[in-house]
Amino acid sequence: MLDKGDKPMAAAAHPLVAVGDWGEAHSPLRPAGRAKFSDHYLDVVADGSYVSAGQQIRVIAIEGNRVVVQPIE
C-alpha cells in the first residue's frame, strides 16, 4: 500500500520478462492474449497484427505492466 508521500514507479521493468525475450503465443493475440515465456504465462498485447496460437513471439516493449510483443517470422 502506498503512503501519501510515496509515488508509484513509472515504467518499471517487468519482473518475469525483458525486451528481446522470446516466447510462444499460448492463445490467439487479437491483439491481446496469453503467452508463455519459459515456465511463466503472461497477458500480452501484439503490436498491430494478429498472432496465431503457437506462433513464436518476441517482447519489443514493456510499458508499466503491459508487455508488447511481435511475431517472429
C-alpha positions as CSV (number, residue, x, y, z in Angstrom):
1,M,0.0,0.0,0.0
2,L,1.3,3.5,-0.8
3,D,1.6,6.2,1.8
4,K,0.7,9.7,0.7
5,G,4.4,10.5,0.3
6,D,5.1,7.5,-1.9
7,K,5.0,7.8,-5.6
8,P,4.2,4.8,-7.9
9,M,7.1,3.5,-10.0
10,A,6.9,4.7,-13.6
11,A,7.6,2.2,-16.4
12,A,9.4,-0.2,-14.2
13,A,10.9,-3.4,-15.6
14,H,8.6,-6.4,-15.7
15,P,9.7,-9.0,-13.2
16,L,9.4,-12.0,-15.5
17,V,10.4,-10.8,-19.0
18,A,12.6,-8.3,-20.6
19,V,12.7,-6.6,-24.0
20,G,14.2,-9.1,-26.5
21,D,12.9,-12.2,-24.7
22,W,11.3,-14.9,-27.0
23,G,8.2,-16.8,-26.2
24,E,5.2,-18.5,-27.7
25,A,1.6,-17.3,-28.1
26,H,-0.5,-19.6,-25.9
27,S,-3.8,-18.2,-27.2
28,P,-4.5,-16.1,-30.3
29,L,-3.4,-12.5,-29.8
30,R,-6.1,-10.2,-31.3
31,P,-4.3,-8.0,-30.2
32,A,-4.4,-9.2,-26.5
33,G,-4.0,-12.7,-25.3
34,R,-1.7,-15.1,-23.3
35,A,1.9,-16.1,-24.0
36,K,4.4,-18.5,-22.4
37,F,7.9,-17.4,-21.6
38,S,10.0,-20.2,-20.0
39,D,7.6,-21.5,-17.3
40,H,5.5,-18.4,-17.0
41,Y,2.2,-17.4,-18.7
42,L,1.6,-13.7,-19.1
43,D,-1.0,-11.4,-20.6
44,V,0.5,-9.7,-23.6
45,V,-0.5,-7.4,-26.4
46,A,0.5,-7.8,-30.0
47,D,1.9,-4.8,-31.8
48,G,-0.7,-4.2,-34.5
49,S,-1.0,-7.7,-36.1
50,Y,-3.0,-10.9,-35.4
51,V,-0.8,-13.6,-33.9
52,S,-1.9,-17.3,-34.0
53,A,-1.7,-19.6,-31.0
54,G,1.6,-21.4,-31.1
55,Q,3.5,-18.8,-33.1
56,Q,6.9,-17.6,-31.8
57,I,6.9,-14.0,-30.4
58,R,9.4,-11.5,-29.1
59,V,9.0,-8.8,-26.5
60,I,9.5,-5.4,-28.1
61,A,8.4,-3.1,-25.3
62,I,7.3,-3.0,-21.7
63,E,5.1,-0.2,-20.7
64,G,4.4,-0.4,-17.0
65,N,2.7,-3.8,-16.6
66,R,1.9,-4.0,-20.3
67,V,4.0,-6.4,-22.3
68,V,4.1,-5.7,-26.1
69,V,5.1,-8.4,-28.5
70,Q,5.5,-9.0,-32.2
71,P,5.5,-12.3,-34.1
72,I,8.9,-13.7,-35.2
73,E,8.9,-14.5,-38.9
